Amino acid sequence: MKLVPATSLPDLAQVRKIYEDGFSARLRTPFEDLLTDRALVLTDGSPRGLAVLRELGPTDWVFLRYFVVGDRGRGLGAILWSEVRREMADAGFTRIVYDVEDPAEEGIEEAEETVRSRRIAFYTRLGAVLLPINGYHQPNEDEPHPMLLMAADLTQAQTAPITGDDLRDTMLAVYRYRYGLTDADPLVESTLRTSGLLLQ
């Protein structure tokens, strides 16, 4: 299997299906918009998975917007993760950051809680860490959903805990370069405050 740019494929219908099957309408952006970022497809002649990444401004970090495989239970997720990490490390990035839905969100069904917990366990097993950020969610949602931030070191198999100024800088990079928010945005200030990272 290999990782190729989505734009190099003559037909993206199967890639679109993997994407749309993997994410609810609430979590999806229009498929065509994904191609303006770094959209990478895991293929063995047929598309098996998709990862969409965005550089976090002048940092040497990258944000993982979407990560999905089409045929679960065959180890494809681990293969896609390994290939994405290798590709991003080769491109000079040192950290990959992304958000996941919070399994502790109030009002979700037990089955959904299990799916979210398994997702976090998957990434943790492959060397990522949960960041101790509180109150983080994606901006511009009519009904904000609590999210968690995770990160993985692209230069080491296991990621050391991210704390202090490094933690603050990571969170600010996501809000600045993934979502276009200023440091003075109320959501950014609220997240800094609830995470104990607001500078006096």
N, C-alpha and C positions, 0 to 999 in steps of 0.2 A: 504494500500500500504506500501511497505517496500523497503529499500535500501539494495542491496546485491552486493558483489564483482562480477564483470563480469566473473572472472575466476571460480566462483562457479556454473555458469550456464552450462548445458550440450550442449546447442546449442546457438551459438551467431549470427545466421543468421538474426534474427529480430533486434538485437541490431545494427549490421552492417548496416542494411537498414535504421534505424532511423538516424544513424550517416551520412551516405552518402546522404540521402534525405535532411538533415539539413544544409549541408555545401557544397559550390561549390568546385570543384576540386582544385582550387587555395588555398583554406583554409584548405584542408584536408592533413593529414599525413597518411601513410599506416595504415589500421585498426589494424593490428597485433602489430604495435609499441605502440598503446595506452595501451596495456595490460602490458607494462613494468612500467607504472605509476599506480596510484591508480584509476582504472576505476570502477565506481559504477553505478549500474543499478536500476532504479525505476521500481518495478514490482508489479503487482497484480495477478500474475500467468502467465502473459505475459509481456514482456518488454514494458515500457511506456516512458522511458527517460534514458539519459546517461550523466554522469558527469565524466570528467577525470581531475585528480589533481596531482600536483607535489610539493613536499616539497621544500621550498626555503632555502636550505642549513641549517646552524645552527640557523637560525631565528625560531621563533614559528609561521611563516606565511606559507601559502600554495598558490600555483598558480593554478587557474582554467583554464585548457587548452581548454576544450570543455564542452559545456552545451547545451543540446538539448532534446526536447521531440518530440514524434512521432505524437500525435494527438492534434493539437493546438486548443485553444479556449475553453478548458474544465478545465482550472485551473491547469493543470499538471505542468506547469512551476513553479508556486508558490509552489506547493507541493514538487517538486524536489529541489528547492532552500532551502526550510525550512529543508528538510531532510539532505541535504548536509551540511548546517550550523550546524545542531545538531550533525551530525556524526563527523565533523571536530573539533568542540568544545569539544566533548567527547574524541577525540584523543589528546587533549592538545594544539591545535592551537588557536591563538587569532585573526588572520586576514586572510581574503581571498582576493587575488589580481588577476586581470585579465585584458585582453585588449579587446577592442571592436573597430569595424570599425568606423571611423570618418564620421558623417553625413555631415560635411562641406567639404569633399573631392571634389576637382574640377573635373568636367566632369562626375559625376555620374548622373544617371537618377533620376527623382523626386520620382519614386516608391521606388528606393533603398534608397534614402535619408530618406523617411518616415519609412522604415523598420528599418534603423539604429537608427533613433530618438526614435522609439517605444521601441527598445531594451534597450536603455539607460534609458528611462522613466520607464520601467519594473523594472530594477535593483534599480533605485532610489526610486521607490515606496516601494520596499522591504527593504530599509534601507541602501543601498550602496551610495557611493559618487564618483563623478568624481574627479580625481586628477589633480591639476593645473600643468601638465607636458606638455611642448611643444616640438615638433620635435621628438616624440617617434615613432618608427616603428620597426617591426620585422627585424632582420638582415638577410643577405643572400638572399634577394629578388632581382630578376633581375630588377623589377620596384617597388621600395618601395611605400607602401601605408600608408598614415597617419593613425595612430591608437591613441586611447585614453586609458589611464589607469583608472581603477576603483578599489575600495576596499570596503570591508565591515568588520566591527568589529564583531567577533564571540562571544563576551561576552556581547554585548549590542544590543538592537533592532535597534537603530539608530546609525549611524557612525558619530562621531565628525569630523570636518574638519582636514585633515592631512596636516601639514605644516612644514616648517623649516627642521631641521635635520631628523625628522621622515619621511618627504616627500622624502628627498634625499636618505635616507637609503632604503626606499621602492622601489624606482626606481632602485637603484644599485642592490638590491637583485634580482629583476626581470632579469636584464641584466646578472648578475653573475650566478645565479643558474637555471634560466629557459633557458638561451641562451648560457651560458658558455663564456661570454665576460669579459675581464678585465676592470678595471676602466680607463685604459689608451687607450682603444679602441676608434678610432675616432668617432664612432656612440655614444658611451657613453658620451664622452666629449662634443660632439655637443649637445646632449639632455640636459646635465647639463647646458651648456652655455645658450641655448635658453630658459631654464626654470629658469634662474637666480640662479642656485644652484651650480655653479662651484666655488670651494673654491680657494681663492687667495693664 
